[in-house]
Amino acid sequence: MGTLFSLEIGTEGSGPERWSIWLPVRLVPSYQLQPGSVVLRDQSISFGTRDEFTIIEVRTFDREVEAQDFVRRLRGALLLWAIEKKIGLLLPQDLQELQLFNPPAPGIDNPNFGAICKNVGWQQVDGSYDVDRAAILPQHKRLVRFATGQARVFVTAKADQTAAALFPILELANIGGIQSTARLSLAAETYLSSLFPIGVKHDC
């Protein structure tokens, strides 16, 4: 059975300012990437699963704007990869706005997430985000992650093979333009959503 509800530590919560990408994507229900990680230049790209989502994490960037630029390129690369492979794919439309607490909320003494904060020694929590929405995460802040989910059965594919197919696309000069070109993005997403079985909820 999949997780119905969970609350987790969502960032490292210490060290210098740095940023990462959290990108949950929805693949056609019978398809799943095996967990794994690869390195592209200065970034580590990891693939994982969370109930109905494939989670792509990219770490780390010195500036938030660098992460924002990369996520546009990654989104375009994923669309082209899925079209080539004829794999149904749904991407989050927007980046979520993080729920930041001002002032920070109590950590260990908090009745809602004190138990998980105790495990990492957090006296305070800076904010939260949702597992099922894309985000640019400040890894230097202390964020908790909210999640819900359900059970699924998958056919798996190796992460390194997928990464090997994605990397050349990511290097294309104008790959980030797909997301900012409304007609092109809509055409790609419409085609890929058509590869899902009838009745699958397209709410990514």
N, C-alpha and C positions, 0 to 999 in steps of 0.2 A: 504494500500500500504506500502511496505517496504521503508526503507531509501535509496535514491539514492546516497547521499554523505553527510558526516558529519565530523566535526572536534571537538574533545572533549578533556577535561582534562583526561590524561591517568594514572597518578600516584598521590600519596599524596603530593610529592614535598617538604617534610620537615622532621625533626627528625633525629634520628641516622641511620646509615647504616643498611638496611634490604632489603630483596629480596622477590619477589613473582613470582608465575607461572601464565602465561596467555596461556591457551590451548583451541583454537577453534577447535571443532570437527564437522564433518558432519555426521548426522544420516540419515537413510533412510527417504525420504521426508515426509512421513506421521507420523513420530514419533518425539516427542519432550519431553524433561524433563521440568516439572514445575519448576519455579525459587524457590530456597531455599538454605539453608546453613546448614552444620553440622560441628562438631568438631572431629578431629582425633588427639589424643595426643595434641601436642602444635600448630597444624595447623587448620585453618578454611578453609573448602572446600565449595565453593559456585557454584551453577549451575544457569546459566542464558541463555537467548536467544538473538541472534542478527541476524535478517533476517534468512539466511539459516544455520546459525551456532548455535550449543550449546556451550556456553562459560563456561569453567571450570577454576575457579581461586582458587589458594591455597596461603594462607598467614599465617604467614610470616616466613622467614628464616633469621638467623643472618649472614649466609655466602652464597655467590653465589654458591659454590660447593655443599652445602646441597640442594639447589633448583634443581640443575642439576641432582643430584642423585635421588631425589624424582620424577622428571618428567619422568625419565626412568622407575621407578617402576609404576607410574600412567599409563603410556602408555601401559605397559605390562598387567596391571590389566584391563584396558578398553578393550583390545583385547580379553582376556579370558572371561570377562563379556558378551561382544557382541556375542561371539561364543556360549556361554551357552544359551543366550536368543534368538539367531538367529535373531539379529538385524543388518541390514546393517550399517557399520561404516567406515568412512574415517578419518585418522589421519594425521596431518601435518608431513612431513618427517623429517624436520630439524627445529632447532630454528633459528629465524630470527636474523640478526645482527642489533642492534638498530642504528638508525641514531642519533649520538651524535654531538652536535655543539661545536666547539672549535675556538673561545670563545663562550659562551652562546649567543643565539639570543635575541634580545629585546622581551619583553613580551607584556605588555599593549600597547606599542607604535608600535607593529608590525601590518602591514596592513592585514596580513593573519590570525592571531589568536589573535589579540589584544582584541576582544570582550570577548572571553572565559577566557583569562588571567585576565581581569579586574574583573571578577566574583570571582576569588580566590586571587587576589592581587599579581599576579606574575609579577615582573618587568623584569624577564629574563626567558628563556626557555632553558633547557639543551639538548633537543632532541625530537625524535618522533619515533613511531612504527605503524605498520599496524594491524588493527583489525583481519584480516583473517589469520594471521600467528602466530605460537607459539613463546613465548618469555619468558625469565627470566628478570623480571623488577626490576630495582633499585627504590624502593618506596621512597627513600630519595631524588631522583632527580626529576626535573620538566619536565615531558614528556607529549607531546600531542599525541593523537591517531587519525589516519586517518581511515575512514570506507566508504565502499560502500555496497549496498545490493539490495534485491528485495523482493517482497511479497511472502508469502507461507501460506498454510493451514496445521494444525497439529492435530495429536492425541497426547494427553499429558500423561505423567507418573510422579508420585510423586518423587521428588528429594531424600527424605529421604529413600524411598524404594530402590532406585538405590544405594545410599550410603551404605546402610546396606548390599547390595550384593557385593559392591566393597571392603569394608574394610577388610574382611577376605582374599581376594586375595592380597591386598596390603601388608599384613603381611607375605606372603610367602617369604622364604629366597632368592630364586633366581628369583623372578618375574622380576627384572630389566634386567635379561639376555635375555629376549625375544627380546628386541630392538637390542641388540648387536649380536644376533644370526641371521645372514642374512636369512638363509633358513626358520627358524621357523617364523620369522617376515613376510617374503614374503608370506609364506603359509597362515598365519592367515589373512593378508590383502587381499590376492587374494580371499579367501573364503568370507570374509565380503563384499568386493566390489561387489561380484556376487549377493548379496541380494538386490542391488539397481535395480529399474526398468530400462529396456533398454532405453537408451537415456539420462540418467542423467549424467551430466558432472562430471567426477572424477578428479577434479583439486585441491583437498585439500592438 
